[in-house]
Amino acid sequence: MSISQYPDRKKLRDEYTSLLPCYIAALEIFQARLRTALADSDVHFTMKYRVKAFDSYYGKLLKRKTHERRTGEAIPIHDIMGTRVVCPFLDDVEVVELYLRDAFAVREIERKGAGRAFSDFGYSSTHLLLEIPEDIRDLFPDLNLRIAEVQVRTFLQDAWAEVEHELIYKNSNNITPMDEPLRRKLAALNANLSLSDDIFQEIRDYQRRLHCELNKRRYSFTAQLDEIKPGLTAAAPQTGKTVNGGKINGNKATGWRTGAEANDDDIPELVPNNKDQLLLNALNAHNEKDFPLAIRIYTKILEQGCPTNIKALVLIHRGKAYFSQSNYKDARSDFEAAAECEPANNRAFYHLGVVDRVLGDNNSAMNALQACIEINPFHVDALFAISGVYFDTGDYPGALEYCEKALLVEPEAATVKEFRKMVISRMNL
């Protein structure tokens, strides 16, 4: 190997140092462009960025030249300007990748760690080589780079990568543990972090499904109240309302029997202690208006026992199912039990007030609704319901007062606005 093939480290350092301000300034603008591209993604990411230190660059350069000499393949260095996007969940990584692919020209995507055994100790990460936008390159005529690397990973993947970098990558003697128990410990740590990522994602998926079903339930209940007694709620949902991108009304996804025909063996995925799946099944049946089946599953959850806050939640939803069957006695019993179970649960008192209003018991309704707003003074439906109670009892100034309070919380509530006009007309103002 001739001396001309050896890099001149001093010369390279001087050149690199002279370009460093240019790299830093260009990277500042580039990472700001990345943030703009991800602004609408709803991913709660953390962004890190750096210009590669010269010593690190030089070490990689020597490795690449060694590889080129051995294989004839010249591999350029694309991570001089590097950015890392770190996200909470595995599916966030996919979302970030999609947004970046839409906003930038992508030269290459590498999924590090895919298919590798945990015992290999390597980290997992998605690496994207993005073209630096032309307008950024135009701002810096001396910029000799066209590509910047963006790494996307979860917080746990990032934690492992940082440790792995110190223990293995930066290990100058390239010594990894030879002792089998120590290797097993490292493998177990790697596997546990990967498993934790999977579990976090499962929990998030469950929460999304649950929130979707709960939102459907809330919209459906609001619409039902408006049918039973117009003006019970501040705003009825619009037809075709969507929740998380899906329609509220849909077809049954399973061939369950109706509640009247069902027995415990028919309840889908009825696994002891799996209350999460039971609750999803109950809400799904409830949203499909299979109230008997929903009540059976809610009852099954309560029989198995659950924490106080979950018990109150299940009682409220079973009460809503009874309410939907016009079984106001059992509905009231469940709402009252939920309030006793969790005295700080404003929703329990609100629903108790609603059922008392439907039953025509204004005194009890007022007591429950007042208890609701003592816990949550900004519960707009409770404020509006109190206004309705005052109106029913002929106390128009009281009705107007609570209309005004509801409109302060929700100024665009059309139902409240119309009701306020009616109250004012009764007062001859």
Buried (B, 14 or more C-beta within 10 A) or exposed (E): EEEEEEEEEEEBBEEBEEBBEBBEBBBEBBBEBBEEBBEEBEBEBEBEBBBBEBEEBBEBBEEBBEEEEEEEEEEEBBBBBBBBBBBBBBBBBBBBBEBBBEBBEBBEBEEBBEEEEBEEBBBBBBBBBBBBBEEBBEEBEEBEBBBBBBBBBBBBBBBBBEBBEEBBEEEEEEEEBEEEEEBEEBBEBBEEBBEEBEEBBEEBEBEEBBEBBBBBBBBBBBBBBBEBEEBBBBBBBEEEBEBEEEEBBEEEEEEBBBBEEBEEEBBBEBEEEEBBBBBBBBBBBBBBBBBBBBBBBBEBBBEEEBEEEBBBBBBBBBBBBBBBEEBBEBBBBBBBBBBEBBEEBBBBBBBBBBBBBBBEBBEBBBBBBBBBBEBBEEBBBBBBBBBBBBBBEEBBEBBBBBBBBBBEBBEEBEBBBEBBEBBBEEEEE
